[in-house]
Each structure stands twice: as C-alpha cells, then as structure tokens.
C-alpha cells in the first residue's frame, strides 16, 4: 500500500507537469496506463455540434487505427453515451451498451478486435451541453475486462487528470499574454504560486493569497514563500534551486499544517525559459507551485448503493427516481421514458437488492443515507 501511495504521489506530480507542458501528456498517459492496469490510453473529446471525435493524446495505439478512428470509427464508438454520465464517473463498455451488441457492431469488429481490445475504463473529465472530454484506458483480451481494482485506481487519478486538462486549457502557455496572465491564474481554483530561485513570490493567485493570509502552513516572509514546518521549508528551497537548474520533472513535497490534522501536497513544476517567455512571465520565474489538500473524498450514498448491488447507471437512476419522485408513472415522467421501461428496470432492482416492494427500496436507500450522518 505504501508503494502504491508513493507511486500515486509521483504520478499526480507528473499529471500536473503536463498541465504546464502538453508535450508531456504521452509519457504521462503511459504511466497512467501502467498504474491503472491497462494496455493503451487516450485523452479524447466528442462534439455533438461539429459531429467530430478526436484523440488528442494517446499511447499504445497503432497510428493507422488512430487515423481511422478520427476519420470514421468515432461515430460508432459507444462512448458517445458518456454525455449522460457525471464528471468523475468511471464507466466501462458493458455499462454503455449491451456487450453482445457491442461485439456485433462495426466499432468492435473493424476497429477494436483487430487490435485485441475488449473493454475500456472511461472517466468523464469535463463536459458542456455539446462537448465531452474523457480519459479512456483500454484493456486487451489477455488482461480481461475492466475489474474493481482498475476502477479503484482510475478513481484515484481521474480528478487530477481533469484538473490538469482544465488548467492547461486556461493557462495555454503558448497563447497567454503578460497583460492577462495574472487574471488567468486568479480564475483557477487550485492554489498556484510563481516563484524565483530564492522562493520570492512573483505572483500568487487568489486561492494562494488566501492560504498566505491564514498562515497555517505557508507564509510570505519578506516576499519569500516559506513553510512553517522547518523540514518542509528546506525541501521547498531545494526544489526551487533544482527547478532553476533543470527543465525536467517536477517534485511532490508533503507539507504538514502544524496541527497534525491536515496534510497538504505542494507540486513544484519547473518552467523552461521558453515557457516563461511565451507566457510573458518575469524572467526570474523558475517554477509554478500547485498546493492541494490531501484528503479522502466522501463517496455519495448513491455511488455506494450502485457498487454494493452492482447496479447499472440506468438502474441507479430509476431507483433514485422511485425514491425521490414516487411510483412507476411519476418516475417515468421524471426520466422521460415509458412506464414499461421503468417497470423492466424495477424488476431488475428487486432481483439485485433482494426486496419485493417499492417501499422497501425507499427504506434501503434511506439506510445508506443514514450511514453518513453522525
């Protein structure tokens, strides 16, 4: 477990490296693929207006098949249904479409099967009413279908990939201008510092300024970024010097808050001279520092129920509609489907949960909700 945690920390740092230098995405995808337990991966997007599907970065795929995907096969890819899922959800092929239907379709027969691919774990990274960006990690026939361990590992890294993609889009170092760069950083939710070799703060965005005002674990001393913990402060200084000497990989540094209750992680990302110039930053800037709190994310009760009873996303939506809206007719109206469709899913819910009445389903959901209440 400790080895996994160390590997995850380093991987997260690499992911945020790619936010500042998009050329690193291919190498990062290779590490994500290995960590998750897949054989290939890609960052993709679909646009329902332009009717296009794009593989922006990929690893492990034959270039000829990448071209075929962009030209033809994206139209048959079942991930088009990801528009119906929430950001952060991990969805495999059998959850998107009947696997029998998938194997009989053109996408599998002409694109996936020739490459030996049988399944994929997909994570929605961001979406708008017309576009959807997602991370897809593909499983080969030899590795088998997406399993619980693969899902667990995808859940660990997907939020960071999403943040890195959004941050990279906003920063866009190749296009940012000096006059607007500070405003761009202020619009980002992560705490971000730009520092020189001595740790002098060249810029701190709004989230970073809040951390400095509290002074719990990071402070500005004569304009220099310092940590209240002596060991962490020494590590920060060393990281700033290292960032000035190399344009290589960043480093991840744990920073205690002094109370023993919380831990934070600072990702120190070196910036090359070219990146600084293109972004219009002061020449003295050597690194960007991303600061985040290390914490467990509370799993929503609905997600716990779905995993406990192996419910499909549609079955879970029907269950919640029955609980929150009412009977079959009301749930059908709320979901915009026929009564018979709700009844079909309701029968499966009874079978999977072991209850036989709608009232019992309400009690079941209420019991899981109470688990999270003191």
C-alpha positions in Angstrom: 0.0 0.0 0.0 2.9 2.4 0.8 4.5 1.6 -2.5 1.2 2.4 -4.3 0.8 5.7 -2.4 4.4 6.8 -3.4 3.7 5.8 -7.0 0.4 7.7 -6.9 2.0 10.8 -5.5 4.7 10.8 -8.2 2.1 10.2 -10.9 0.0 13.1 -9.7 3.0 15.3 -9.9 3.6 14.1 -13.5 0.0 14.8 -14.4 0.3 18.4 -13.2 3.6 18.7 -15.1 1.6 18.0 -18.3 -0.8 20.9 -17.4 2.1 23.3 -18.0 3.8 21.4 -20.8 1.4 19.5 -23.1 4.2 17.6 -24.8 4.4 15.5 -21.6 1.0 14.0 -22.0 2.1 11.0 -24.0 4.6 10.0 -21.3 2.1 10.7 -18.5 -0.6 8.5 -20.3 1.9 5.7 -20.4 2.4 5.9 -16.6 -1.4 6.2 -16.1 -1.9 3.1 -18.2 0.6 1.1 -16.2 -0.8 2.3 -12.8 -4.4 1.6 -13.7 -3.7 -1.8 -15.3 -4.5 -1.2 -19.0 -2.6 -1.6 -22.2 -3.4 1.6 -24.1 -4.9 5.0 -23.2 -6.0 8.3 -24.7 -7.4 11.7 -23.9 -10.4 12.2 -26.2 -13.2 14.6 -26.8 -16.5 14.4 -28.7 -18.5 17.4 -30.1 -22.2 16.9 -30.9 -22.3 20.1 -32.9 -19.4 19.6 -35.3 -20.1 15.9 -35.2 -16.5 15.1 -34.5 -14.5 12.8 -32.3 -10.8 13.5 -31.6 -7.9 11.6 -29.9 -5.8 14.4 -28.6 -3.1 12.3 -27.0 -2.7 8.6 -27.0 -0.3 5.8 -26.1 -0.3 2.1 -27.1 -2.5 2.6 -30.2 -1.4 1.9 -33.8 -1.2 5.3 -35.7 -3.1 3.9 -38.6 -6.0 3.0 -36.3 -5.8 6.4 -34.7 -6.4 8.0 -38.1 -9.2 5.5 -38.9 -10.8 6.5 -35.6 -10.7 10.2 -36.3 -12.0 9.7 -39.9 -14.6 7.1 -39.4 -15.0 4.9 -36.3 -15.6 7.6 -33.7 -19.2 7.6 -34.9 -19.6 4.0 -33.8 -17.7 4.3 -30.5 -20.2 3.5 -27.7 -18.5 6.2 -25.5 -20.9 8.7 -27.2 -23.2 7.8 -24.3 -20.8 9.4 -21.9 -22.7 12.6 -22.3 -25.3 11.0 -19.9 -22.7 10.5 -17.1 -21.4 12.8 -14.4 -17.8 14.2 -14.4 -15.6 11.8 -12.5 -17.7 8.7 -13.1 -15.8 5.6 -14.3 -17.7 3.7 -17.0 -16.8 0.5 -18.8 -18.2 -0.7 -22.2 -20.9 -3.1 -20.8 -22.4 -0.1 -18.8 -22.7 1.9 -22.0 -24.1 -0.7 -24.2 -25.1 -4.4 -24.2 -21.8 -6.3 -24.6 -23.4 -8.6 -27.1 -24.5 -5.6 -29.1 -21.0 -4.1 -28.8 -19.3 -7.3 -30.1 -21.7 -7.4 -33.1 -21.1 -3.7 -34.1 -18.7 -2.2 -36.6 -16.6 -0.5 -33.9 -15.6 -3.7 -32.3 -15.4 -5.9 -35.4 -13.4 -3.5 -37.6 -11.5 -1.3 -35.1 -11.2 -2.8 -31.6 -11.0 -6.5 -32.3 -8.1 -6.3 -34.9 -6.1 -4.6 -32.2 -7.0 -7.1 -29.5 -9.1 -4.6 -27.4 -12.1 -5.9 -25.5 -13.0 -3.2 -22.9 -12.1 0.2 -21.6 -12.4 2.2 -18.3 -13.6 5.7 -19.2 -13.6 8.7 -16.9 -15.6 11.9 -17.8 -13.2 14.8 -17.3 -15.4 17.7 -18.3 -18.5 18.4 -20.3 -20.7 21.1 -21.7 -24.1 20.7 -23.4 -22.4 19.9 -26.7 -18.9 18.6 -25.8 -17.4 15.8 -23.6 -13.8 15.3 -22.7 -12.7 12.0 -21.2 -9.8 9.7 -20.3 -10.0 6.2 -21.7 -7.8 3.3 -20.6 -8.1 0.2 -22.7 -8.0 -3.4 -21.8 -6.7 -6.2 -24.0 -8.1 -9.6 -24.4 -5.2 -11.1 -22.4 -5.8 -8.7 -19.5 -9.6 -9.3 -19.4 -12.5 -7.0 -18.7 -12.4 -3.9 -16.5 -12.5 -5.0 -12.9 -13.0 -3.4 -9.5 -9.2 -2.8 -8.9 -9.0 -1.0 -12.2 -12.0 1.2 -11.3 -10.5 2.0 -7.9 -7.2 3.1 -9.5 -9.0 5.2 -12.1 -11.0 6.9 -9.4 -7.7 7.9 -7.7 -6.2 9.7 -10.7 -9.2 10.9 -12.8 -9.9 14.0 -10.7 -6.2 15.1 -11.2 -6.3 14.5 -14.9 -9.4 16.6 -15.1 -7.9 19.4 -13.2 -4.7 19.3 -15.3 -6.7 19.3 -18.5 -8.7 22.3 -17.4 -5.7 24.1 -16.0 -3.7 23.5 -19.2 -6.5 24.9 -21.3 -6.8 28.1 -19.3 -3.1 28.7 -18.9 -2.3 27.9 -22.5 1.3 29.0 -22.2 1.7 29.3 -26.0 -1.0 31.9 -26.2 -1.1 33.7 -22.8 0.0 37.4 -22.8 1.7 39.2 -20.0 -1.2 41.7 -19.5 -3.7 38.9 -18.9 -1.6 36.2 -17.2 -2.3 37.3 -13.6 -6.1 37.3 -14.4 -5.9 33.9 -15.9 -4.2 32.4 -12.8 -6.7 34.2 -10.5 -9.5 32.4 -12.3 -8.1 29.0 -11.4 -9.4 27.2 -8.2 -6.1 25.4 -7.2 -3.6 27.5 -5.2 -0.8 28.4 -7.5 2.4 30.4 -6.8 5.0 31.5 -9.3 8.5 31.8 -7.7 12.1 32.6 -8.5 15.2 30.6 -7.5 15.1 32.1 -4.0 11.4 31.4 -3.4 10.4 35.1 -4.0 6.8 35.2 -4.9 6.4 36.7 -8.4 2.7 36.0 -8.4 0.2 34.3 -6.2 -3.4 33.7 -7.4 -6.5 34.4 -5.3 -6.5 30.9 -3.8 -2.8 31.2 -2.8 -3.3 34.6 -1.2 -6.0 33.1 1.0 -3.5 30.4 2.2 -0.9 33.1 3.0 -3.5 35.2 4.9 -4.3 32.2 7.1 -0.6 31.4 7.6 -1.3 27.9 8.9 1.4 26.2 7.0 2.6 28.6 4.2 3.7 32.2 4.7 5.3 35.1 2.9 8.4 36.3 4.8 9.8 39.4 3.1 8.1 38.3 -0.1 9.6 34.8 0.0 7.4 31.7 0.1 8.1 29.7 3.3 6.6 26.7 5.1 6.1 26.9 8.8 7.5 23.3 9.1 11.3 23.5 9.1 11.8 20.3 7.2 9.2 21.2 4.6 10.7 24.7 4.2 14.1 23.3 3.5 12.6 20.9 0.9 10.9 23.8 -0.8 14.1 25.8 -1.0 15.9 22.8 -2.5 13.1 22.3 -5.1 13.3 26.0 -6.2 17.0 25.7 -6.8 16.6 22.4 -8.6 13.8 24.0 -10.8 16.3 26.7 -11.9 18.9 24.1 -13.0 16.7 21.8 -14.9 13.6 21.7 -17.1 12.9 18.2 -16.2 10.3 16.6 -14.0 8.7 18.3 -11.0 8.6 17.2 -7.4 5.9 16.5 -4.9 6.5 17.7 -1.4 4.3 16.9 1.7 3.7 19.9 3.9 2.1 19.5 7.3 -0.2 22.2 8.6 1.2 22.3 12.1 -1.9 21.0 13.8 -1.4 17.3 12.9 -5.0 17.3 11.5 -4.3 18.0 7.8 -1.6 17.3 5.3 -1.0 19.3 2.1 1.0 18.5 -1.0 3.0 21.0 -3.0 3.8 20.1 -6.6 6.8 22.1 -7.8 6.8 22.3 -11.5 9.9 23.7 -13.3 9.2 26.2 -16.1 11.6 26.3 -19.1 12.9 29.6 -20.3 10.8 29.2 -23.4 7.6 28.6 -21.4 8.2 31.7 -19.3 8.9 33.9 -22.3 5.8 32.6 -24.2 3.6 33.3 -21.1 5.0 36.7 -20.7 6.3 35.9 -17.2 9.1 37.7 -15.5 12.4 36.2 -16.5 13.2 35.3 -12.9 10.3 32.9 -12.5 11.7 29.3 -12.3 8.7 27.3 -11.1 4.9 27.1 -10.6 3.8 25.6 -7.3 0.4 23.9 -7.1 -0.8 23.3 -3.5 -3.6 20.9 -2.6 -5.0 19.3 0.5 -4.5 15.6 0.9 -7.9 14.1 1.9 -10.3 11.3 1.3 -13.2 12.2 -0.9 -16.6 11.3 0.6 -18.4 8.8 -1.6 -22.0 9.7 -2.3 -24.6 7.3 -0.9 -25.9 6.6 -4.4 -22.5 5.5 -5.6 -22.1 3.2 -2.6 -25.5 1.6 -3.4 -24.7 1.3 -7.0 -21.4 -0.6 -6.3 -22.9 -2.7 -3.5 -25.7 -4.1 -5.6 -23.9 -3.9 -9.0 -26.4 -1.6 -10.5 -26.1 -0.1 -13.9 -26.2 3.7 -14.2 -29.7 3.4 -15.7 -30.9 1.1 -12.8 -29.5 3.5 -10.3 -31.3 6.5 -11.9 -34.6 4.5 -11.8 -34.0 3.6 -8.2 -33.4 7.2 -7.2 -36.4 8.4 -9.2 -38.6 5.9 -7.4 -37.3 7.1 -4.1 -37.4 10.8 -4.8 -40.4 11.2 -7.1 -42.8 8.4 -6.4 -44.3 5.4 -8.3 -43.7 4.0 -11.7 -45.7 6.6 -13.6 -44.1 9.5 -11.8 -40.6 8.1 -12.2 -41.2 7.5 -15.9 -42.3 11.1 -16.3 -39.3 12.4 -14.5 -36.9 10.3 -16.5 -38.7 10.9 -19.8 -39.2 7.2 -20.6 -42.1 4.8 -20.9 -43.8 3.2 -17.9 -42.8 -0.2 -19.3 -39.1 0.8 -19.3 -39.3 1.8 -15.6 -41.1 -1.5 -14.8 -38.4 -3.5 -16.5 -35.6 -1.8 -14.6 -37.7 -2.1 -11.4 -37.9 -5.8 -11.8 -34.1 -6.0 -12.0 -33.8 -3.8 -9.0 -36.0 -6.1 -7.0 -33.8 -9.1 -8.1 -30.5 -7.4 -7.3 -31.5 -5.9 -4.0 -33.5 -8.9 -2.7 -36.6 -6.8 -1.9 -40.0 -7.1 -3.5 -41.8 -3.7 -2.8 -41.1 -0.1 -3.8 -41.4 0.8 -0.1 -38.6 -1.5 0.7 -36.4 0.2 -1.9 -37.1 3.6 -0.2 -36.1 2.1 3.2 -32.9 0.6 1.6 -31.8 4.0 0.2 -32.7 5.7 3.5 -30.5 3.3 5.4 -27.5 4.1 3.3 -28.1 7.8 3.6 -28.1 7.5 7.4 -24.7 5.8 7.3 -23.1 9.2 6.6 -24.9 11.1 9.4 -23.4 11.4 12.9 
